[in-house]
Amino acid sequence: MAKLKLRGKDLIKIGYPQGKAIGIAIEVMLRHYKRENKEKVIQRLRTLLKDPEKYREDAVLGKIAEALISPVKTEAQKLNTHRVPYRIFGEEEISDEAKHQLFTALKLPVAKGGALMPDGHSGYGLPIGGVLATENAVIPYGVGVDIGCRMCLSMYDIPPSYLEGQKDKFINILKEHTRFGGKEVHARPNDHEVFEHDAFKSIPTVKQLKSKAYRQLGSSGGGNHFVEFGTVEITDETNEFGLPKGVYLGVLSHGGSRGLGANIARHYTRLAMKHTPLPKEAKHLAWLDLNTHDGMEYWIAMNLAGDYASACHDDIHKRISRAMGSRPLAKVENHHNFAWKELIDGRELIVHRKGATPAQENVLGIIPGSMTAPGYIVRGKGNRDSLFSASHGAGRALSRTKAKQSVTKSELKKVLKDHGVSLLGGGLDEAPMAYKDIGKVMAGQTELVEVVGMFKPKIVRMDKG
């Protein structure tokens, strides 16, 4: 069948008002009905025009209905001349570039408050470690490309000494039961209830990504994503796990929503930049109004990506647990690269945490160091000044390019040997020297979290391993 050809005059002929609705209608129909007969498409558009309210919630036609009922004006947005209230933690460890990125975000017309965590460094849109509260608006690049990226730690009743005495066994478990990067997937993906999510049926963009998401379930990305064995020391007598103080064997993973999240981020970022064009220095901070079709759709897709990231970790830990023949005693996990609806000073705001950990009062989280530095299990203190957030890791001290230029393979091998860490994969860009001192980062957020346990890596697997 020939590809659909649709022009503005075709829609004007059946009564569509001249304006933005025509362009939106053509874009939608060419995208979703490009192989359908033109007369059927025209009839579909004619029916929609008679009663657009009936189609407002339709996953495909809702965008056209919205343009007919309450057209959204696209106009260039200006930054405010003043910043909304903010707070920077551990400021002496943060580059000026990262601070300036936050300062730009604080001038957005939709911004209501912000914060920067002590692991902060520059990124796209919001800096990594940036937290921004907005009113009824979500910023795709304020969430990040790897939507719902998270940490997950499982603790086992297995002597930690086994990690040395049976090292080859644990190395083989990581080799056989973890997958990394863009090409590695499990030969037999497991099923998961996340694939029953309605968004896989109702949102066309997401629907197209389902098969890829299924293949990638239980895998991790490249870059700083990892799965590692290590020791977990519980230091708080009154911990939430009900475990005695002591040392346990642990599995810690860091990863996100894979191709599903990345494609959602790219698609809705393009839409946001069309809806709310901003000055050059702020263009990546374009937002979607949550009252619009695209805004509501992104919110649903973002939450699905978060659920999918959680499902990936769940699959990873189940595979490793089966291989070890042991069930975890306890588990801790938390998102970053996400946006939440939260009450701030009695008002519902959208809180973006791009590389920042939720730290509401008594909420548990994990803040990793590097492949040789300890990570920390923390309990949030509920600090309003940080918008109830903490750092999501140590944060980069060197860019990937600078790390590759300044760190040698022999230096990396020596550091790993000195710390008794075995590394599978991992490039020089992820060398411990590329990261800030986690001790200084933790010292910069004593107002935000208290430490209840510590994780020390022993066998690490990353991409290229």
Number of C-alpha atoms within 10 A of each C-alpha: 7 9 12 16 14 17 11 15 12 14 20 13 9 13 13 18 13 12 13 15 23 21 15 18 23 18 15 17 23 17 13 13 15 18 15 16 14 17 10 11 18 16 12 13 22 16 12 19 20 10 13 20 15 13 18 20 14 15 17 19 22 21 21 28 26 21 22 24 14 10 15 14 10 12 11 11 16 14 16 15 11 11 19 18 12 18 16 19 24 18 16 10 19 23 13 13 14 20 21 14 22 27 18 19 31 27 19 23 16 20 22 20 24 26 28 33 33 30 32 34 26 22 18 16 24 33 26 28 31 35 33 27 28 22 18 17 22 29 29 33 28 30 29 29 25 27 35 31 27 27 28 22 25 22 22 21 14 17 11 18 12 12 19 13 10 10 15 10 15 20 19 12 17 23 13 13 18 24 27 25 18 14 9 16 18 16 7 8 14 13 12 14 9 17 18 9 12 12 19 19 15 14 17 14 21 22 13 13 16 17 12 12 20 18 17 26 26 29 27 30 23 17 17 17 21 24 27 24 26 21 23 27 20 22 16 15 12 12 14 14 12 10 14 12 15 12 20 21 22 26 25 28 24 22 28 32 32 28 20 28 27 16 18 22 23 15 13 24 25 13 18 24 19 16 20 19 20 20 13 7 11 20 18 22 27 28 28 27 19 17 10 18 22 20 22 16 19 25 18 16 23 25 18 24 29 25 20 29 31 25 21 24 27 16 21 23 25 18 19 19 17 12 16 14 8 13 16 17 15 15 15 17 18 20 28 26 29 29 28 17 16 15 11 16 8 7 10 15 23 23 30 28 35 33 32 28 29 27 26 21 14 14 17 22 28 29 24 25 25 23 29 23 17 19 24 23 23 22 23 23 20 20 16 15 17 26 26 24 29 38 33 29 27 26 27 23 20 18 15 16 10 13 21 17 11 13 17 12 11 9 14 17 14 11 16 18 13 10 14 14 19 20 20 18 14 20 19 21 22 23 25 21 21 22 22 22 19 22 13 14 23 25 12 21 19 14 16 27 26 19 19 20 20 19 27 25 27 22 23 24 24 27 22 14 15
